[in-house]
Amino acid sequence: MVSGTETIPSRLLMTSSEPSKEELLTQFAELKQEVEELRKENQRLRAKLRWYEGPHTPPSKDQSDQEESSSSDGDEDDEQPRTDGGTPGRKAGHEPEWRDAPDPNEEIEVTCDCCPECGEQFDESAGVSPRLVEELPDPQPPEVTQYNRHHYECHSCGTETVASHPDCPDEGQFGVNVIAQSALSRYDHRLPYRKIGDRFEQLHGLELSAASTWHATERAARAGRCEYEQIRRQIQQADVVHVDETGIKRDGEQAWLWTFTTDEHTLYAVRESRGSDVPAEVLGEDFAGTVICDGWTAYPAFSETLQRCWAHILREAEEAAEQQDEGKPIYRALRQLYVALQARLESDVTVRERAELQRVARRELESLIERSVPDGPVATLLGKIEGGLDHWLTFVGEPGVSPTNNAAENALREPVVLRKLIGTLRNDRGMFVHETLLSLLATWRQQGRNPYEELRRVVQDNEMLSRAQAVPAVASSR
């Protein structure tokens, strides 16, 4: 009997032990081709990643990194500097927040007469388990009121007067609630005007066309424009203002949505310019406060008192370190400097200590700039650090200044989402409505006010103001 080993072909035996030279060359060529394909794919994905997650993207952009860090057991994330002012979620050891239980409008006793199993009659209740249920009332049909406005003519001076009623608008056939809900549905719930009309019809049986909802929203913006200007005056007097801008279309052409944000006020301005003339117009040419901003050239052209955003420069440094080895020590040095400054400023630091800390930190930045590096991303990074050398450390000397521009970037998130939905603003009227209502809603939220109640208030106040101004205008015309 022939053994099993002798029945196996010699070629297979050679393959299982030592591949031939030809086979090795073939495998090498295949692996080389596969490596080349992977290299090209890697370059494509890196380019796509840089496009989506560039250095000017807000810190919260990368959800995948956050998910990986939350699932990992290491402490590597603790070494990364935070630039958004805190950590997400409830802090360890803090009690959770619960909704306050509302007071019931009605109490209903829910009783039972007998046992559902055997039919035995119950003598008395053994206890009560209260349960609060919150429910919306059924949608109500619209209230239609006809105001018979009487006309009068003065026999003495000939003045004509039309009687007014506080609930009767001077123009249009829709009341305050319809106007407020139209504006809120558009700029808070992000509904198209057609769907706003559908919502009114579904809930209240009120027939409202898309054009009517647009006109109602425009009326809300016109009513709130006075308060918009008040917000602008408050921001002009602020000590610190976060400023940023993002692109938006006007009739398909490029325009810019600017945001100016303080602790209690946010103002948006839609302009066709991205230059320094916009902050000069909004803040005033004699603005004396500190502007927190990114590296766009319009800001140093407007003011010398700036705080450049550390979140931007750290992301740019990290990206440069990934592309060029010379950038790794520079990124580490920048990160360590930022963390050290933040830690030092958390303690009670005197004005003199702040000034000394500012001088030491500036010398650290100057030592980075003096490094000799080849042309490339790192050289560009060092050029940006040098260009903003007078503006990186303002937050060290001024206690009320933040080192990052995250407040302005956060303020742009809602308009950016809305931009993706609406596509383009059609004309100047659209720009007027857009910047006005966005500013009012953002400011009211910052101040903890109810946007719906505030919209009703500004519309009512505008109606009263219009009537008050109309009386002397009629009298003077006579």
C-alpha positions in Angstrom: 0.0 0.0 0.0 1.3 3.4 -1.0 1.6 5.9 1.9 -0.5 9.0 1.9 2.6 11.2 1.6 3.7 9.5 -1.6 0.3 10.1 -3.2 0.5 13.9 -2.9 2.0 15.6 -6.0 5.4 17.1 -5.5 4.2 20.5 -6.7 1.7 20.8 -3.8 4.3 19.7 -1.4 6.6 22.4 -2.6 3.8 25.0 -2.4 2.9 24.0 1.2 6.6 24.3 2.3 8.5 26.7 0.1 6.9 28.8 -2.7 8.7 28.9 -5.9 10.5 32.1 -7.1 7.8 32.7 -9.8 5.0 32.4 -7.2 6.8 34.8 -4.9 7.2 37.3 -7.6 3.5 37.0 -8.5 2.4 37.4 -4.9 4.8 40.4 -4.5 3.3 42.1 -7.6 -0.2 41.5 -6.3 0.6 42.9 -2.9 2.3 45.9 -4.5 -0.7 46.6 -6.6 -3.0 46.2 -3.5 -0.8 48.6 -1.5 -0.9 51.2 -4.3 -4.7 51.0 -4.4 -4.9 51.3 -0.6 -2.6 54.3 -0.8 -4.8 56.1 -3.3 -7.9 55.3 -1.3 -6.2 56.6 1.8 -5.3 59.8 0.1 -8.9 60.2 -1.2 -10.4 59.6 2.3 -7.9 62.0 3.9 -8.8 64.7 1.4 -12.5 64.1 2.1 -11.9 64.2 5.9 -10.0 67.5 5.6 -12.9 68.9 3.6 -15.5 67.9 6.2 -13.4 68.4 9.3 -11.1 71.3 8.5 -9.4 73.3 11.2 -12.2 75.9 11.1 -14.9 73.4 11.9 -16.4 73.9 15.4 -15.0 71.6 18.2 -18.2 69.5 18.4 -18.0 68.5 14.8 -16.6 65.0 15.1 -19.2 62.7 16.7 -17.2 59.6 15.8 -14.2 60.7 17.9 -16.6 61.4 20.8 -18.1 58.0 20.5 -14.7 56.3 20.5 -13.5 58.3 23.5 -16.6 57.5 25.5 -16.3 53.7 24.8 -12.5 53.6 25.5 -11.0 52.7 28.8 -7.9 54.8 28.5 -7.3 58.3 29.9 -5.9 59.7 26.7 -8.8 62.1 26.2 -8.0 63.7 29.6 -4.8 65.0 28.1 -6.5 66.8 25.2 -7.2 70.5 25.9 -10.9 71.4 25.9 -11.7 74.6 24.0 -15.5 74.6 24.5 -15.5 75.6 28.1 -16.6 72.4 29.8 -17.6 68.8 29.5 -20.9 67.4 28.2 -23.4 65.7 30.5 -24.0 65.8 34.2 -20.9 66.0 36.4 -20.0 63.2 38.7 -21.6 63.5 42.1 -24.2 66.1 40.9 -27.9 65.3 41.4 -29.9 64.9 38.2 -32.4 67.6 37.3 -36.1 66.6 37.3 -39.1 68.4 35.9 -41.2 70.2 38.5 -44.6 68.5 39.0 -47.4 70.9 37.9 -50.4 71.7 40.0 -53.5 69.8 38.8 -56.4 71.7 37.3 -58.8 68.9 38.3 -58.8 65.9 40.5 -60.7 62.8 39.4 -61.3 59.9 41.9 -60.8 56.6 40.1 -62.6 53.8 42.1 -63.6 50.2 41.7 -66.7 48.5 43.2 -65.7 44.8 43.1 -62.8 42.4 42.6 -62.3 41.6 38.9 -61.3 38.0 39.7 -64.1 36.8 42.0 -66.6 39.6 42.0 -66.3 40.2 45.8 -67.6 43.7 46.7 -65.0 46.1 48.1 -65.7 47.8 51.4 -63.3 50.7 51.2 -60.1 51.8 49.5 -56.8 50.5 50.8 -54.9 53.5 49.5 -54.5 56.0 46.7 -51.8 56.1 43.9 -52.0 59.5 42.4 -50.8 59.9 38.8 -50.4 63.3 37.1 -51.3 63.3 33.4 -50.5 66.4 31.3 -52.6 66.7 28.1 -53.2 69.4 25.5 -56.7 70.5 24.9 -58.3 69.7 21.6 -57.3 72.2 18.8 -59.9 75.0 18.7 -61.3 76.4 15.5 -60.4 80.0 14.8 -62.4 82.8 16.4 -63.7 85.1 13.6 -64.7 88.6 14.8 -66.0 91.4 12.7 -65.0 94.8 13.9 -67.3 97.5 12.6 -65.0 100.4 12.8 -67.0 103.7 12.8 -65.7 106.8 11.0 -66.0 110.3 12.4 -65.4 113.8 11.2 -64.7 116.7 13.5 -67.0 119.7 12.7 -64.5 122.1 14.2 -61.2 121.2 12.4 -62.4 118.7 9.8 -60.2 115.8 11.1 -61.4 112.4 10.1 -61.1 109.7 12.7 -61.5 105.9 12.5 -62.3 104.2 15.7 -59.7 101.5 16.8 -59.8 98.4 18.9 -56.8 96.9 20.7 -57.5 93.5 19.2 -58.2 94.7 15.6 -55.0 95.0 13.5 -54.6 98.1 11.3 -53.7 95.9 8.3 -54.5 92.3 7.2 -57.2 89.9 8.5 -55.1 87.8 10.9 -54.6 88.5 14.5 -51.6 88.5 16.8 -51.6 84.8 17.6 -51.6 83.9 13.9 -48.7 86.3 13.2 -46.7 85.0 16.2 -47.2 81.3 15.4 -46.4 81.9 11.7 -43.0 83.5 12.6 -42.3 80.9 15.2 -43.1 78.0 12.9 -40.8 79.3 10.3 -37.8 80.3 12.4 -38.1 78.0 15.4 -39.7 74.9 13.9 -38.1 75.4 10.5 -41.2 74.7 8.5 -41.7 75.8 4.9 -44.4 78.4 4.5 -46.6 75.8 2.7 -46.4 73.4 5.7 -47.2 76.3 8.1 -50.4 76.8 6.2 -51.1 73.1 6.3 -50.6 73.0 10.0 -53.0 75.9 10.6 -55.6 74.1 8.6 -55.1 70.7 10.2 -55.2 72.0 13.8 -57.6 74.8 13.6 -59.4 74.6 10.2 -57.9 78.0 9.3 -57.2 78.3 5.5 -53.9 80.0 5.1 -51.9 80.1 1.9 -48.1 80.0 1.7 -48.1 83.6 0.7 -50.3 84.6 3.6 -47.9 82.9 6.1 -45.0 84.7 4.5 -46.7 88.1 4.9 -47.6 87.2 8.5 -44.0 86.4 9.2 -42.9 89.6 7.6 -45.3 91.6 9.8 -43.7 89.9 12.9 -40.3 91.0 11.7 -41.4 94.6 11.0 -43.0 94.7 14.4 -39.8 93.5 16.1 -37.4 95.7 14.2 -37.4 98.3 16.9 -36.3 95.7 19.4 -33.7 94.5 16.9 -32.1 98.0 17.0 -32.2 98.0 20.8 -30.2 94.7 20.7 -27.7 96.3 18.4 -27.3 99.3 20.7 -26.7 97.0 23.7 -24.0 95.1 21.8 -22.3 98.3 20.8 -21.9 99.1 24.5 -20.6 95.7 25.4 -17.0 95.1 26.7 -16.6 91.8 24.8 -18.3 90.7 21.6 -17.9 87.4 19.8 -18.0 87.9 16.0 -18.2 85.3 13.2 -19.7 85.0 9.7 -20.8 82.3 7.3 -22.0 82.2 3.7 -25.6 82.5 2.7 -27.2 83.0 -0.7 -29.2 86.0 -1.8 -31.1 85.3 -5.0 -28.5 82.7 -5.7 -25.6 85.1 -5.3 -23.0 84.9 -2.5 -23.8 86.9 0.7 -22.8 86.6 4.3 -24.6 86.1 7.6 -22.7 87.8 10.4 -23.3 87.1 14.1 -22.4 89.4 17.0 -22.8 87.7 20.4 -22.5 88.7 24.0 -23.6 86.9 27.2 -27.2 88.3 26.9 -27.6 89.4 23.3 -27.2 88.0 19.8 -27.5 90.0 16.6 -27.5 88.7 13.0 -26.8 90.8 10.0 -27.1 89.6 6.4 -24.8 91.6 4.1 -23.3 91.2 0.7 -19.9 92.1 2.1 -17.4 90.1 4.2 -15.2 93.1 4.8 -14.4 95.2 7.8 -17.2 97.6 6.8 -19.8 95.2 8.3 -18.5 95.2 11.9 -17.8 99.0 11.6 -21.5 99.4 10.6 -23.0 97.1 13.2 -20.7 97.8 16.2 -19.8 101.4 15.2 -16.4 102.7 14.1 -15.6 103.9 17.7 -16.3 100.5 19.3 -14.1 100.3 22.4 -14.6 96.7 23.4 -12.7 93.5 22.6 -13.6 91.4 19.6 -13.2 87.7 19.9 -12.8 86.2 16.4 -11.0 83.9 14.0 -8.2 84.8 11.7 -10.2 86.5 9.0 -8.5 89.7 7.8 -11.6 91.9 8.3 -11.2 91.8 12.0 -7.7 93.4 12.4 -8.7 95.9 9.8 -11.6 96.9 12.0 -10.1 96.8 15.5 -6.7 96.4 17.2 -8.3 95.0 20.4 -8.8 91.4 19.4 -8.7 87.9 20.9 -7.8 85.3 18.3 -9.5 81.9 18.7 -7.3 79.2 20.3 -9.7 76.5 19.2 -8.9 77.4 15.6 -5.1 77.5 16.0 -5.0 74.2 17.9 -7.0 72.4 15.2 -4.7 73.9 12.6 -1.7 72.8 14.5 -3.0 69.3 14.9 -3.7 69.1 11.2 -0.2 70.4 10.3 1.3 67.8 12.7 -0.5 65.0 10.9 0.8 66.2 7.5 4.4 67.1 8.5 6.6 65.7 11.3 8.1 69.1 12.1 4.6 70.1 13.3 4.3 67.5 16.1 6.5 69.3 18.7 4.9 72.6 17.8 1.4 71.2 18.3 2.5 69.7 21.6 4.0 73.0 22.7 0.9 75.0 21.8 -1.3 72.6 23.5 0.8 72.5 26.7 0.9 76.3 26.7 -2.9 76.6 26.4 -3.6 74.1 29.1 -1.0 75.7 31.4 -2.6 79.2 30.9 -6.1 77.9 31.5 -5.0 76.1 34.7 -3.2 79.2 36.0 -6.1 81.5 35.3 -8.5 79.4 37.2 -6.9 80.5 40.4 -7.2 84.0 41.8 -4.6 85.9 39.7 -3.8 89.6 40.3 -3.5 92.2 37.5 0.3 92.2 38.0 0.5 88.4 37.8 -1.6 88.4 34.7 0.8 90.9 33.0 3.8 88.7 33.9 2.0 85.6 32.7 1.2 87.3 29.4 4.9 88.3 28.9 6.1 84.7 29.6 3.5 83.2 27.3 4.4 85.7 24.5 8.1 84.6 24.8 7.0 81.0 24.4 5.1 81.9 21.2 8.1 83.8 19.9 10.3 80.9 20.5 8.0 78.7 18.3 8.0 81.3 15.5 11.8 81.3 15.5 12.0 77.6 14.6 13.4 76.8 11.2 11.0 74.5 9.3 10.7 73.6 5.6 8.0 75.1 3.4 4.6 73.4 4.0 1.7 73.4 6.4 4.0 73.9 9.4 5.5 77.1 7.9 2.0 78.3 7.1 1.0 77.6 10.7 3.9 79.6 12.2 3.1 82.4 9.8 -0.4 82.6 11.3 0.9 82.5 14.8 3.3 85.3 14.0 0.6 87.3 12.2 -1.7 87.2 15.3 1.1 87.5 17.9 -0.5 90.6 19.5 -3.9 89.0 19.7 -3.4 85.4 21.0 -3.0 86.4 24.7 -5.6 89.1 25.2 -7.6 86.7 27.4 -4.6 86.5 29.8 -4.6 90.2 30.5 -8.4 90.8 30.5 -10.4 88.5 32.8 -13.7 88.8 30.9 -12.3 87.6 27.6 -12.7 84.0 26.4 -9.7 82.4 24.6 -12.1 80.8 22.0 -14.8 82.0 19.7 -17.1 79.1 20.5 -20.0 81.4 21.5 -20.2 82.9 18.0 -19.8 79.5 16.3 -22.6 78.1 18.5 -24.8 81.1 17.5 -24.3 80.2 13.8 -25.4 76.6 14.2 -29.2 77.3 14.0 -28.9 79.6 11.0 -26.7 77.1 9.2 -29.3 74.4 9.7 -32.0 76.8 8.4 -29.8 77.7 5.5 -29.7 74.1 4.4 -33.5 74.0 4.3 -34.3 77.3 2.7 -31.4 77.4 0.1 -31.5 81.1 -0.7 -33.0 84.4 0.4 -34.9 86.0 -2.4 -34.5 89.7 -1.9 -33.9 92.5 0.6 -37.2 91.8 2.3 -36.1 88.2 2.9 -32.8 89.4 4.3 -34.7 91.8 6.6 -37.0 89.2 7.9 -34.2 86.6 8.3 -31.8 88.7 10.3 -34.5 90.3 12.5 -36.4 87.2 13.6 -33.2 85.1 14.1 -31.8 87.9 16.3 -35.0 88.3 18.4 -35.4 84.5 19.0 -31.7 84.0 19.9 -31.7 86.9 22.3 -34.9 85.9 24.0 -33.6 82.4 24.6 -30.4 83.7 26.1 -32.4 85.8 28.5 -34.7 82.9 29.4 -37.8 84.5 27.9 -40.7 82.7 26.1 -40.3 83.3 22.3 -44.0 82.9 21.6 -45.1 85.3 24.3 -42.4 87.8 23.3 -43.5 87.7 19.6 -47.1 88.4 20.7 -45.9 91.2 22.8 -43.9 93.0 20.1 -46.7 92.6 17.6 -49.2 94.1 20.0 -46.8 96.9 21.0 -46.2 97.7 17.4 -50.0 98.0 16.7 -50.4 100.4 19.7 -47.4 102.4 18.5 -48.8 102.7 15.0 -52.1 103.9 16.2 -50.4 106.5 18.5 -48.4 107.8 15.6 -51.3 107.8 13.2 -53.4 110.3 15.2 -51.0 113.3 15.1 -50.1 112.5 11.5 -53.8 112.8 10.5 -54.2 116.0 12.5 -51.1 117.6 10.9 -52.4 116.8 7.4 -55.4 119.0 8.1 
